[in-house]
Amino acid sequence: MVCNRFLEYLNEKGHDDFSNLTLKEVSEFIPFISAWYQPSSMGVVLTALRSLFVFLSEQQLTSINMIPSLPGTSAKKTIVVPALTIEEEQQLLAAIDRRTQVGRDFALILLALRTGLRSIDIINLRLDSIDRI
């Protein structure tokens, strides 16, 4: 399927063969085909294209190595799982008595919850770390 789309793409660009194909034209196919595939499936697309390019080279159907026009890897899907639910976050903040000396920790906890900063990054914060507009 990927190879068929690539050949159709080349045909639309006016190529009947691979003789005057450029690396730029090959690399422009990646954004074009990404409309049909999920980011997590782009690894399959890149593998299919690499196989096609190796075949074309082995059969001497192209004079250029088209593999360098492909990205090295596809993007990995990252799933961020919240550590606390909104309700748990509200309970945590409500449990801090802000009238006592421990109440100063409210700001630190809120900073960690809202920004995702690690504790070591919060510890190392200084006033000059803050950009003033």
N, CA, C and O atoms as a GROMACS GRO file, in nm:
protein
  532
    1MET      N    1   0.082  -0.120   0.000
    1MET     CA    2   0.000   0.000   0.000
    1MET      C    3   0.086   0.126   0.000
    1MET      O    4   0.060   0.220  -0.076
    2VAL      N    5   0.190   0.128   0.086
    2VAL     CA    6   0.278   0.245   0.094
    2VAL      C    7   0.350   0.264  -0.039
    2VAL      O    8   0.360   0.376  -0.089
    3CYS      N    9   0.399   0.155  -0.095
    3CYS     CA   10   0.472   0.164  -0.223
    3CYS      C   11   0.380   0.213  -0.334
    3CYS      O   12   0.422   0.292  -0.418
    4ASN      N   13   0.255   0.166  -0.335
    4ASN     CA   14   0.159   0.213  -0.435
    4ASN      C   15   0.136   0.363  -0.423
    4ASN      O   16   0.133   0.435  -0.523
    5ARG      N   17   0.121   0.409  -0.299
    5ARG     CA   18   0.101   0.554  -0.279
    5ARG      C   19   0.224   0.633  -0.325
    5ARG      O   20   0.212   0.741  -0.382
    6PHE      N   21   0.343   0.578  -0.300
    6PHE     CA   22   0.466   0.644  -0.342
    6PHE      C   23   0.470   0.653  -0.495
    6PHE      O   24   0.503   0.759  -0.549
    7LEU      N   25   0.438   0.545  -0.565
    7LEU     CA   26   0.439   0.546  -0.711
    7LEU      C   27   0.333   0.641  -0.767
    7LEU      O   28   0.358   0.710  -0.865
    8GLU      N   29   0.215   0.645  -0.705
    8GLU     CA   30   0.111   0.739  -0.746
    8GLU      C   31   0.158   0.883  -0.725
    8GLU      O   32   0.135   0.970  -0.809
    9TYR      N   33   0.223   0.906  -0.612
    9TYR     CA   34   0.276   1.039  -0.580
    9TYR      C   35   0.376   1.083  -0.687
    9TYR      O   36   0.371   1.196  -0.735
   10LEU      N   37   0.467   0.993  -0.723
   10LEU     CA   38   0.566   1.025  -0.826
   10LEU      C   39   0.500   1.052  -0.960
   10LEU      O   40   0.540   1.142  -1.034
   11ASN      N   41   0.399   0.973  -0.991
   11ASN     CA   42   0.327   0.992  -1.117
   11ASN      C   43   0.261   1.129  -1.121
   11ASN      O   44   0.263   1.197  -1.224
   12GLU      N   45   0.201   1.171  -1.008
   12GLU     CA   46   0.140   1.304  -1.000
   12GLU      C   47   0.243   1.415  -1.015
   12GLU      O   48   0.211   1.524  -1.063
   13LYS      N   49   0.366   1.387  -0.974
   13LYS     CA   50   0.474   1.485  -0.986
   13LYS      C   51   0.538   1.484  -1.126
   13LYS      O   52   0.630   1.560  -1.153
   14GLY      N   53   0.487   1.395  -1.214
   14GLY     CA   54   0.537   1.392  -1.351
   14GLY      C   55   0.652   1.296  -1.375
   14GLY      O   56   0.722   1.309  -1.475
   15HIS      N   57   0.673   1.202  -1.287
   15HIS     CA   58   0.780   1.104  -1.304
   15HIS      C   59   0.725   0.973  -1.358
   15HIS      O   60   0.637   0.911  -1.298
   16ASP      N   61   0.777   0.932  -1.475
   16ASP     CA   62   0.739   0.802  -1.532
   16ASP      C   63   0.837   0.693  -1.489
   16ASP      O   64   0.806   0.574  -1.495
   17ASP      N   65   0.955   0.735  -1.447
   17ASP     CA   66   1.056   0.641  -1.398
   17ASP      C   67   1.135   0.710  -1.288
   17ASP      O   68   1.098   0.819  -1.244
   18PHE      N   69   1.243   0.649  -1.244
   18PHE     CA   70   1.321   0.702  -1.131
   18PHE      C   71   1.449   0.773  -1.175
   18PHE      O   72   1.532   0.808  -1.092
   19SER      N   73   1.464   0.794  -1.306
   19SER     CA   74   1.592   0.845  -1.358
   19SER      C   75   1.625   0.987  -1.313
   19SER      O   76   1.741   1.015  -1.282
   20ASN      N   77   1.529   1.076  -1.309
   20ASN     CA   78   1.559   1.214  -1.270
   20ASN      C   79   1.494   1.254  -1.137
   20ASN      O   80   1.464   1.371  -1.113
   21LEU      N   81   1.472   1.156  -1.054
   21LEU     CA   82   1.414   1.178  -0.921
   21LEU      C   83   1.520   1.237  -0.828
   21LEU      O   84   1.635   1.194  -0.829
   22THR      N   85   1.481   1.336  -0.748
   22THR     CA   86   1.575   1.398  -0.654
   22THR      C   87   1.543   1.356  -0.511
   22THR      O   88   1.431   1.316  -0.480
   23LEU      N   89   1.644   1.367  -0.423
   23LEU     CA   90   1.623   1.335  -0.282
   23LEU      C   91   1.519   1.428  -0.220
   23LEU      O   92   1.443   1.386  -0.133
   24LYS      N   93   1.515   1.552  -0.266
   24LYS     CA   94   1.418   1.648  -0.212
   24LYS      C   95   1.275   1.601  -0.242
   24LYS      O   96   1.188   1.608  -0.156
   25GLU      N   97   1.252   1.554  -0.364
   25GLU     CA   98   1.118   1.507  -0.400
   25GLU      C   99   1.080   1.384  -0.318
   25GLU      O  100   0.965   1.368  -0.278
   26VAL      N  101   1.177   1.298  -0.294
   26VAL     CA  102   1.151   1.178  -0.213
   26VAL      C  103   1.116   1.219  -0.070
   26VAL      O  104   1.021   1.168  -0.012
   27SER      N  105   1.194   1.312  -0.013
   27SER     CA  106   1.170   1.354   0.126
   27SER      C  107   1.037   1.427   0.141
   27SER      O  108   0.978   1.424   0.249
   28GLU      N  109   0.989   1.492   0.036
   28GLU     CA  110   0.860   1.562   0.042
   28GLU      C  111   0.742   1.464   0.046
   28GLU      O  112   0.630   1.503   0.076
   29PHE      N  113   0.769   1.337   0.017
   29PHE     CA  114   0.663   1.236   0.022
   29PHE      C  115   0.622   1.206   0.166
   29PHE      O  116   0.507   1.169   0.191
   30ILE      N  117   0.714   1.220   0.261
   30ILE     CA  118   0.685   1.185   0.401
   30ILE      C  119   0.570   1.269   0.458
   30ILE      O  120   0.475   1.211   0.511
   31PRO      N  121   0.574   1.402   0.449
   31PRO     CA  122   0.458   1.479   0.498
   31PRO      C  123   0.330   1.446   0.420
   31PRO      O  124   0.220   1.449   0.476
   32PHE      N  125   0.346   1.417   0.291
   32PHE     CA  126   0.230   1.383   0.207
   32PHE      C  127   0.162   1.256   0.258
   32PHE      O  128   0.040   1.253   0.272
   33ILE      N  129   0.239   1.152   0.284
   33ILE     CA  130   0.180   1.024   0.325
   33ILE      C  131   0.135   1.024   0.471
   33ILE      O  132   0.050   0.944   0.509
   34SER      N  133   0.190   1.113   0.551
   34SER     CA  134   0.153   1.114   0.693
   34SER      C  135   0.006   1.149   0.714
   34SER      O  136  -0.048   1.128   0.823
   35ALA      N  137  -0.060   1.203   0.611
   35ALA     CA  138  -0.202   1.233   0.622
   35ALA      C  139  -0.286   1.105   0.631
   35ALA      O  140  -0.398   1.108   0.681
   36TRP      N  141  -0.232   0.993   0.582
   36TRP     CA  142  -0.306   0.866   0.581
   36TRP      C  143  -0.268   0.773   0.695
   36TRP      O  144  -0.332   0.670   0.715
   37TYR      N  145  -0.166   0.807   0.770
   37TYR     CA  146  -0.118   0.716   0.873
   37TYR      C  147  -0.107   0.788   1.007
   37TYR      O  148  -0.077   0.907   1.013
   38GLN      N  149  -0.132   0.713   1.114
   38GLN     CA  150  -0.113   0.764   1.249
   38GLN      C  151   0.038   0.778   1.273
   38GLN      O  152   0.116   0.705   1.214
   39PRO      N  153   0.078   0.871   1.360
   39PRO     CA  154   0.221   0.884   1.390
   39PRO      C  155   0.285   0.753   1.437
   39PRO      O  156   0.401   0.726   1.408
   40SER      N  157   0.208   0.671   1.509
   40SER     CA  158   0.262   0.545   1.559
   40SER      C  159   0.285   0.444   1.446
   40SER      O  160   0.358   0.347   1.465
   41SER      N  161   0.223   0.465   1.330
   41SER     CA  162   0.238   0.373   1.217
   41SER      C  163   0.346   0.418   1.118
   41SER      O  164   0.374   0.346   1.022
   42MET      N  165   0.405   0.532   1.140
   42MET     CA  166   0.504   0.583   1.045
   42MET      C  167   0.628   0.494   1.038
   42MET      O  168   0.698   0.495   0.937
   43GLY      N  169   0.656   0.419   1.143
   43GLY     CA  170   0.768   0.325   1.138
   43GLY      C  171   0.747   0.220   1.030
   43GLY      O  172   0.842   0.182   0.961
   44VAL      N  173   0.624   0.174   1.012
   44VAL     CA  174   0.590   0.078   0.908
   44VAL      C  175   0.608   0.142   0.771
   44VAL      O  176   0.659   0.078   0.678
   45VAL      N  177   0.567   0.267   0.757
   45VAL     CA  178   0.582   0.340   0.631
   45VAL      C  179   0.729   0.352   0.594
   45VAL      O  180   0.767   0.324   0.480
   46LEU      N  181   0.812   0.394   0.690
   46LEU     CA  182   0.954   0.410   0.662
   46LEU      C  183   1.022   0.279   0.627
   46LEU      O  184   1.109   0.275   0.540
   47THR      N  185   0.984   0.172   0.693
   47THR     CA  186   1.040   0.039   0.663
   47THR      C  187   1.002  -0.003   0.521
   47THR      O  188   1.086  -0.056   0.447
   48ALA      N  189   0.877   0.018   0.482
   48ALA     CA  190   0.833  -0.017   0.347
   48ALA      C  191   0.909   0.063   0.242
   48ALA      O  192   0.951   0.009   0.140
   49LEU      N  193   0.927   0.192   0.267
   49LEU     CA  194   0.999   0.275   0.171
   49LEU      C  195   1.146   0.234   0.161
   49LEU      O  196   1.202   0.230   0.051
   50ARG      N  197   1.208   0.204   0.275
   50ARG     CA  198   1.348   0.158   0.271
   50ARG      C  199   1.361   0.030   0.188
   50ARG      O  200   1.454   0.016   0.109
   51SER      N  201   1.268  -0.062   0.207
   51SER     CA  202   1.270  -0.187   0.130
   51SER      C  203   1.254  -0.159  -0.019
   51SER      O  204   1.324  -0.219  -0.101
   52LEU      N  205   1.163  -0.070  -0.054
   52LEU     CA  206   1.145  -0.033  -0.194
   52LEU      C  207   1.272   0.028  -0.251
   52LEU      O  208   1.313  -0.004  -0.362
   53PHE      N  209   1.334   0.118  -0.175
   53PHE     CA  210   1.454   0.186  -0.224
   53PHE      C  211   1.570   0.089  -0.242
   53PHE      O  212   1.648   0.103  -0.337
   54VAL      N  213   1.583  -0.008  -0.153
   54VAL     CA  214   1.686  -0.111  -0.168
   54VAL      C  215   1.660  -0.192  -0.294
   54VAL      O  216   1.752  -0.218  -0.372
   55PHE      N  217   1.535  -0.231  -0.316
   55PHE     CA  218   1.498  -0.306  -0.436
   55PHE      C  219   1.532  -0.226  -0.562
   55PHE      O  220   1.592  -0.280  -0.655
   56LEU      N  221   1.493  -0.100  -0.566
   56LEU     CA  222   1.520  -0.016  -0.683
   56LEU      C  223   1.669  -0.004  -0.710
   56LEU      O  224   1.713  -0.006  -0.825
   57SER      N  225   1.746   0.007  -0.604
   57SER     CA  226   1.892   0.016  -0.619
   57SER      C  227   1.950  -0.115  -0.670
   57SER      O  228   2.034  -0.115  -0.760
   58GLU      N  229   1.907  -0.226  -0.611
   58GLU     CA  230   1.957  -0.358  -0.654
   58GLU      C  231   1.923  -0.388  -0.799
   58GLU      O  232   2.001  -0.451  -0.870
   59GLN      N  233   1.806  -0.343  -0.843
   59GLN     CA  234   1.763  -0.365  -0.982
   59GLN      C  235   1.818  -0.258  -1.076
   59GLN      O  236   1.787  -0.258  -1.195
   60GLN      N  237   1.898  -0.167  -1.022
   60GLN     CA  238   1.959  -0.056  -1.098
   60GLN      C  239   1.853   0.028  -1.171
   60GLN      O  240   1.872   0.070  -1.285
   61LEU      N  241   1.742   0.050  -1.102
   61LEU     CA  242   1.634   0.132  -1.158
   61LEU      C  243   1.650   0.279  -1.119
   61LEU      O  244   1.576   0.365  -1.169
   62THR      N  245   1.743   0.308  -1.032
   62THR     CA  246   1.771   0.446  -0.992
   62THR      C  247   1.922   0.462  -0.977
   62THR      O  248   1.993   0.368  -0.941
   63SER      N  249   1.968   0.581  -1.006
   63SER     CA  250   2.112   0.607  -0.995
   63SER      C  251   2.150   0.671  -0.862
   63SER      O  252   2.268   0.689  -0.832
   64ILE      N  253   2.049   0.706  -0.781
   64ILE     CA  254   2.078   0.768  -0.652
   64ILE      C  255   2.032   0.678  -0.538
   64ILE      O  256   1.941   0.597  -0.553
   65ASN      N  257   2.098   0.693  -0.424
   65ASN     CA  258   2.057   0.623  -0.303
   65ASN      C  259   1.950   0.709  -0.237
   65ASN      O  260   1.980   0.817  -0.186
   66MET      N  261   1.827   0.663  -0.236
   66MET     CA  262   1.716   0.742  -0.183
   66MET      C  263   1.697   0.728  -0.032
   66MET      O  264   1.622   0.805   0.027
   67ILE      N  265   1.763   0.632   0.030
   67ILE     CA  266   1.744   0.607   0.173
   67ILE      C  267   1.781   0.729   0.259
   67ILE      O  268   1.712   0.755   0.357
   68PRO      N  269   1.888   0.806   0.225
   68PRO     CA  270   1.918   0.924   0.308
   68PRO      C  271   1.809   1.030   0.311
   68PRO      O  272   1.810   1.118   0.398
   69SER      N  273   1.714   1.023   0.219
   69SER     CA  274   1.605   1.122   0.219
   69SER      C  275   1.498   1.092   0.323
   69SER      O  276   1.410   1.174   0.348
   70LEU      N  277   1.507   0.973   0.385
   70LEU     CA  278   1.408   0.933   0.486
   70LEU      C  279   1.457   0.968   0.625
   70LEU      O  280   1.577   0.964   0.652
   71PRO      N  281   1.365   1.002   0.715
   71PRO     CA  282   1.405   1.024   0.854
   71PRO      C  283   1.459   0.894   0.913
   71PRO      O  284   1.416   0.786   0.873
   72GLY      N  285   1.550   0.904   1.006
   72GLY     CA  286   1.610   0.786   1.068
   72GLY      C  287   1.509   0.703   1.144
   72GLY      O  288   1.511   0.580   1.135
   73THR      N  289   1.422   0.768   1.217
   73THR     CA  290   1.321   0.698   1.296
   73THR      C  291   1.192   0.778   1.291
   73THR      O  292   1.191   0.896   1.257
   74SER      N  293   1.087   0.711   1.325
   74SER     CA  294   0.959   0.782   1.335
   74SER      C  295   0.940   0.826   1.480
   74SER      O  296   1.005   0.775   1.571
   75ALA      N  297   0.851   0.920   1.499
   75ALA     CA  298   0.825   0.971   1.633
   75ALA      C  299   0.760   0.863   1.719
   75ALA      O  300   0.676   0.787   1.672
   76LYS      N  301   0.800   0.858   1.842
   76LYS     CA  302   0.740   0.763   1.936
   76LYS      C  303   0.622   0.830   2.005
   76LYS      O  304   0.626   0.948   2.039
   77LYS      N  305   0.519   0.753   2.025
   77LYS     CA  306   0.402   0.805   2.094
   77LYS      C  307   0.430   0.805   2.244
   77LYS      O  308   0.468   0.703   2.301
   78THR      N  309   0.412   0.920   2.306
   78THR     CA  310   0.436   0.933   2.448
   78THR      C  311   0.303   0.952   2.518
   78THR      O  312   0.224   1.039   2.482
   79ILE      N  313   0.279   0.871   2.616
   79ILE     CA  314   0.157   0.882   2.695
   79ILE      C  315   0.194   0.937   2.832
   79ILE      O  316   0.278   0.881   2.902
   80VAL      N  317   0.131   1.046   2.868
   80VAL     CA  318   0.154   1.106   2.998
   80VAL      C  319   0.039   1.065   3.089
   80VAL      O  320  -0.077   1.098   3.062
   81VAL      N  321   0.072   0.995   3.193
   81VAL     CA  322  -0.029   0.950   3.287
   81VAL      C  323  -0.021   1.040   3.411
   81VAL      O  324   0.082   1.043   3.477
   82PRO      N  325  -0.128   1.112   3.442
   82PRO     CA  326  -0.123   1.199   3.560
   82PRO      C  327  -0.105   1.117   3.687
   82PRO      O  328  -0.165   1.010   3.703
   83ALA      N  329  -0.022   1.169   3.776
   83ALA     CA  330   0.003   1.098   3.902
   83ALA      C  331  -0.116   1.109   3.997
   83ALA      O  332  -0.144   1.018   4.074
   84LEU      N  333  -0.185   1.221   3.991
   84LEU     CA  334  -0.300   1.244   4.078
   84LEU      C  335  -0.420   1.286   3.995
   84LEU      O  336  -0.406   1.350   3.891
   85THR      N  337  -0.537   1.248   4.042
   85THR     CA  338  -0.659   1.299   3.980
   85THR      C  339  -0.680   1.443   4.028
   85THR      O  340  -0.615   1.487   4.123
   86ILE      N  341  -0.770   1.512   3.965
   86ILE     CA  342  -0.801   1.650   4.006
   86ILE      C  343  -0.854   1.652   4.149
   86ILE      O  344  -0.822   1.741   4.227
   87GLU      N  345  -0.936   1.552   4.182
   87GLU     CA  346  -0.993   1.545   4.317
   87GLU      C  347  -0.882   1.523   4.420
   87GLU      O  348  -0.881   1.586   4.526
   88GLU      N  349  -0.789   1.432   4.390
   88GLU     CA  350  -0.678   1.406   4.483
   88GLU      C  351  -0.590   1.529   4.499
   88GLU      O  352  -0.543   1.559   4.609
   89GLU      N  353  -0.570   1.601   4.390
   89GLU     CA  354  -0.490   1.724   4.397
   89GLU      C  355  -0.559   1.826   4.487
   89GLU      O  356  -0.494   1.891   4.569
   90GLN      N  357  -0.690   1.841   4.473
   90GLN     CA  358  -0.764   1.936   4.556
   90GLN      C  359  -0.760   1.895   4.702
   90GLN      O  360  -0.746   1.981   4.790
   91GLN      N  361  -0.770   1.766   4.730
   91GLN     CA  362  -0.763   1.717   4.868
   91GLN      C  363  -0.625   1.745   4.928
   91GLN      O  364  -0.614   1.786   5.044
   92LEU      N  365  -0.522   1.723   4.850
   92LEU     CA  366  -0.385   1.749   4.898
   92LEU      C  367  -0.366   1.895   4.934
   92LEU      O  368  -0.314   1.927   5.040
   93LEU      N  369  -0.408   1.983   4.845
   93LEU     CA  370  -0.391   2.127   4.871
   93LEU      C  371  -0.479   2.174   4.986
   93LEU      O  372  -0.439   2.262   5.063
   94ALA      N  373  -0.598   2.118   5.000
   94ALA     CA  374  -0.688   2.157   5.108
   94ALA      C  375  -0.636   2.111   5.243
   94ALA      O  376  -0.668   2.173   5.345
   95ALA      N  377  -0.556   2.007   5.248
   95ALA     CA  378  -0.504   1.952   5.374
   95ALA      C  379  -0.393   2.038   5.433
   95ALA      O  380  -0.359   2.021   5.550
   96ILE      N  381  -0.337   2.130   5.356
   96ILE     CA  382  -0.227   2.213   5.406
   96ILE      C  383  -0.284   2.334   5.478
   96ILE      O  384  -0.361   2.412   5.422
   97ASP      N  385  -0.244   2.349   5.605
   97ASP     CA  386  -0.286   2.466   5.683
   97ASP      C  387  -0.192   2.580   5.650
   97ASP      O  388  -0.078   2.582   5.697
   98ARG      N  389  -0.239   2.673   5.570
   98ARG     CA  390  -0.152   2.781   5.522
   98ARG      C  391  -0.128   2.889   5.627
   98ARG      O  392  -0.053   2.984   5.601
   99ARG      N  393  -0.190   2.877   5.745
   99ARG     CA  394  -0.168   2.976   5.852
   99ARG      C  395  -0.046   2.941   5.936
   99ARG      O  396  -0.001   3.023   6.016
  100THR      N  397   0.007   2.820   5.919
  100THR     CA  398   0.124   2.778   5.998
  100THR      C  399   0.250   2.791   5.913
  100THR      O  400   0.245   2.822   5.794
  101GLN      N  401   0.365   2.765   5.979
  101GLN     CA  402   0.492   2.773   5.909
  101GLN      C  403   0.500   2.667   5.798
  101GLN      O  404   0.564   2.689   5.695
  102VAL      N  405   0.435   2.554   5.818
  102VAL     CA  406   0.432   2.450   5.715
  102VAL      C  407   0.353   2.498   5.594
  102VAL      O  408   0.368   2.444   5.484
  103GLY      N  409   0.270   2.597   5.612
  103GLY     CA  410   0.189   2.651   5.504
  103GLY      C  411   0.270   2.704   5.388
  103GLY      O  412   0.219   2.714   5.276
  104ARG      N  413   0.396   2.739   5.410
  104ARG     CA  414   0.481   2.787   5.300
  104ARG      C  415   0.502   2.677   5.197
  104ARG      O  416   0.530   2.705   5.080
  105ASP      N  417   0.488   2.552   5.240
  105ASP     CA  418   0.504   2.440   5.148
  105ASP      C  419   0.393   2.435   5.044
  105ASP      O  420   0.406   2.370   4.940
  106PHE      N  421   0.283   2.504   5.073
  106PHE     CA  422   0.171   2.509   4.978
  106PHE      C  423   0.220   2.558   4.842
  106PHE      O  424   0.186   2.501   4.739
  107ALA      N  425   0.300   2.664   4.843
  107ALA     CA  426   0.351   2.721   4.717
  107ALA      C  427   0.440   2.622   4.644
  107ALA      O  428   0.433   2.610   4.521
  108LEU      N  429   0.522   2.551   4.718
  108LEU     CA  430   0.612   2.453   4.657
  108LEU      C  431   0.533   2.337   4.597
  108LEU      O  432   0.563   2.292   4.486
  109ILE      N  433   0.435   2.289   4.670
  109ILE     CA  434   0.353   2.177   4.620
  109ILE      C  435   0.273   2.221   4.498
  109ILE      O  436   0.261   2.148   4.400
  110LEU      N  437   0.218   2.341   4.506
  110LEU     CA  438   0.141   2.394   4.393
  110LEU      C  439   0.231   2.409   4.270
  110LEU      O  440   0.190   2.378   4.159
  111LEU      N  441   0.352   2.457   4.290
  111LEU     CA  442   0.449   2.471   4.182
  111LEU      C  443   0.478   2.335   4.117
  111LEU      O  444   0.482   2.325   3.994
  112ALA      N  445   0.498   2.234   4.197
  112ALA     CA  446   0.525   2.100   4.145
  112ALA      C  447   0.404   2.045   4.070
  112ALA      O  448   0.418   1.987   3.962
  113LEU      N  449   0.286   2.064   4.125
  113LEU     CA  450   0.164   2.013   4.062
  113LEU      C  451   0.135   2.081   3.929
  113LEU      O  452   0.098   2.015   3.832
  114ARG      N  453   0.152   2.212   3.924
  114ARG     CA  454   0.114   2.288   3.804
  114ARG      C  455   0.220   2.284   3.694
  114ARG      O  456   0.185   2.288   3.576
  115THR      N  457   0.347   2.275   3.729
  115THR     CA  458   0.452   2.281   3.628
  115THR      C  459   0.516   2.146   3.599
  115THR      O  460   0.576   2.128   3.493
  116GLY      N  461   0.504   2.051   3.690
  116GLY     CA  462   0.569   1.923   3.670
  116GLY      C  463   0.718   1.926   3.699
  116GLY      O  464   0.790   1.832   3.666
  117LEU      N  465   0.764   2.035   3.760
  117LEU     CA  466   0.906   2.044   3.796
  117LEU      C  467   0.942   1.934   3.895
  117LEU      O  468   0.864   1.899   3.983
  118ARG      N  469   1.062   1.881   3.879
  118ARG     CA  470   1.110   1.781   3.974
  118ARG      C  471   1.148   1.852   4.104
  118ARG      O  472   1.176   1.972   4.105
  119SER      N  473   1.150   1.776   4.212
  119SER     CA  474   1.182   1.836   4.343
  119SER      C  475   1.320   1.900   4.342
  119SER      O  476   1.338   2.006   4.402
  120ILE      N  477   1.418   1.839   4.276
  120ILE     CA  478   1.553   1.896   4.273
  120ILE      C  479   1.554   2.030   4.199
  120ILE      O  480   1.630   2.120   4.234
  121ASP      N  481   1.470   2.042   4.095
  121ASP     CA  482   1.461   2.169   4.022
  121ASP      C  483   1.397   2.277   4.108
  121ASP      O  484   1.436   2.393   4.100
  122ILE      N  485   1.299   2.240   4.187
  122ILE     CA  486   1.235   2.336   4.277
  122ILE      C  487   1.333   2.379   4.385
  122ILE      O  488   1.340   2.498   4.418
  123ILE      N  489   1.407   2.285   4.440
  123ILE     CA  490   1.507   2.316   4.544
  123ILE      C  491   1.610   2.415   4.490
  123ILE      O  492   1.654   2.504   4.562
  124ASN      N  493   1.649   2.400   4.364
  124ASN     CA  494   1.753   2.485   4.306
  124ASN      C  495   1.701   2.617   4.250
  124ASN      O  496   1.780   2.695   4.197
  125LEU      N  497   1.572   2.643   4.261
  125LEU     CA  498   1.518   2.770   4.213
  125LEU      C  499   1.570   2.886   4.296
  125LEU      O  500   1.583   2.878   4.418
  126ARG      N  501   1.599   2.994   4.228
  126ARG     CA  502   1.641   3.119   4.291
  126ARG      C  503   1.557   3.232   4.230
  126ARG      O  504   1.498   3.214   4.124
  127LEU      N  505   1.552   3.345   4.297
  127LEU     CA  506   1.475   3.457   4.243
  127LEU      C  507   1.521   3.495   4.104
  127LEU      O  508   1.438   3.530   4.020
  128ASP      N  509   1.650   3.489   4.077
  128ASP     CA  510   1.699   3.526   3.944
  128ASP      C  511   1.666   3.420   3.838
  128ASP      O  512   1.695   3.440   3.720
  129SER      N  513   1.606   3.308   3.881
  129SER     CA  514   1.562   3.206   3.785
  129SER      C  515   1.432   3.248   3.718
  129SER      O  516   1.393   3.191   3.615
  130ILE      N  517   1.365   3.346   3.774
  130ILE     CA  518   1.234   3.390   3.724
  130ILE      C  519   1.254   3.500   3.622
  130ILE      O  520   1.318   3.602   3.652
  131ASP      N  521   1.199   3.482   3.503
  131ASP     CA  522   1.205   3.586   3.400
  131ASP      C  523   1.102   3.691   3.435
  131ASP      O  524   0.986   3.661   3.465
  132ARG      N  525   1.146   3.814   3.431
  132ARG     CA  526   1.053   3.925   3.458
  132ARG      C  527   1.019   3.992   3.327
  132ARG      O  528   1.106   4.022   3.245
  133ILE      N  529   0.891   4.016   3.309
  133ILE     CA  530   0.846   4.077   3.183
  133ILE      C  531   0.827   4.225   3.202
  133ILE      O  532   0.789   4.295   3.109
   0.00000   0.00000   0.00000
